[in-house]
């Protein structure tokens, strides 16, 4: 946890931003994996962590702006809990660590909220992303799940705070990025033909656990890099394969790192692999060079896409004007994803609050295939932490679909593309902090160029 004053100041700023009403924070409960006592790894709600700092199940909280009250609701442990879980601080002791002096039993929150509603106060709540949250809102406020509408002023106030990372947050994020880099370096050095994907995934995850934290998301370690989020680890690595790794560490405080690497199964890239790999590097480096305050991230995405189209034209895979191809969406045959996303207490920071608020400041997102997956589009500001992860993918099913539809034939050379249909995918990813004058990479450097990768093979 950070010092008590950090949480006190965060809540004070939030109250000022929202202005009135009752702010309701739903902490997360334990969740059974296959029965009640065998639970998934516990993870506290990130907004609860940001304002109250307590990573314990069974808590909820309110900030009553009108009455100037901050209350944490929870229950003291019984002797049965202590036998099962060990000695823990009391609820009062936990709360005092974050500057909250008023605590009440869990059940009392219902009466408090009912009184607030009867007085005409607005109860602000965030978008519920767990079934337990939806049920609590129904029980506590009488709002059916289908009718639950989150408070936009509450969302926007939180997004504005959490999007701008403080100096102490940057230190914690960089710690996560350093561990993440070690995870990738371990994998890059060990991958060989004959290994199973699960062996690589196990080694990656061991690094995160040994550092005292956990994973910030489920590890991607695959020879099928053309599948963007492939969590299957059952294949055996063969000579000639490309192996894509997308993995990140989460510190004990909940802050995330997120990096990607693509390496040849063999000690060196083939000539064809090297061509595509170097083109992806060019996309990546052009994107990083463009990062600075005031630049709309959607413009950086467009730049990366144009760099890719020009390179694919040189290889005979695309044709026509690059700007036209990107505007019309033909580039999404090879680049059907975004360029990056915000990162902090969530690896996709505040995604539960809505990408239109976190990445677009309330403006509508594009619905165009490929471009619609861009999670961040608004102008960059100092304090933003984001990922840069352009990719080039050869997806057989997408090739067949668009070819059958005669789609974008002015831009895509399908005859040449057929010879790449088993190529796979390439993605490399780094994490950046937007500074007053540009951007700074967070965490240890991981190999980016083909030469850097091969030097570790």
Beta strands, then each sheet from edge to edge (+ up, - down):
strand 1: 22-26
strand 2: 32-35
strand 3: 38-39
strand 4: 60-64
strand 5: 69-73
strand 6: 102-104
strand 7: 123-124
strand 8: 214-215
strand 9: 220-222
strand 10: 242-247
strand 11: 249-250
strand 12: 259-264
strand 13: 385-388
strand 14: 391-393
strand 15: 425-427
strand 16: 430-434
strand 17: 439-441
sheet 1: 6+ 5+ 4- 1+ 7+
sheet 2: 2+ 3-
sheet 3: 8+ 11-
sheet 4: 9+ 10- 12+
sheet 5: 13+ 16- 17+
sheet 6: 14+ 15-
end
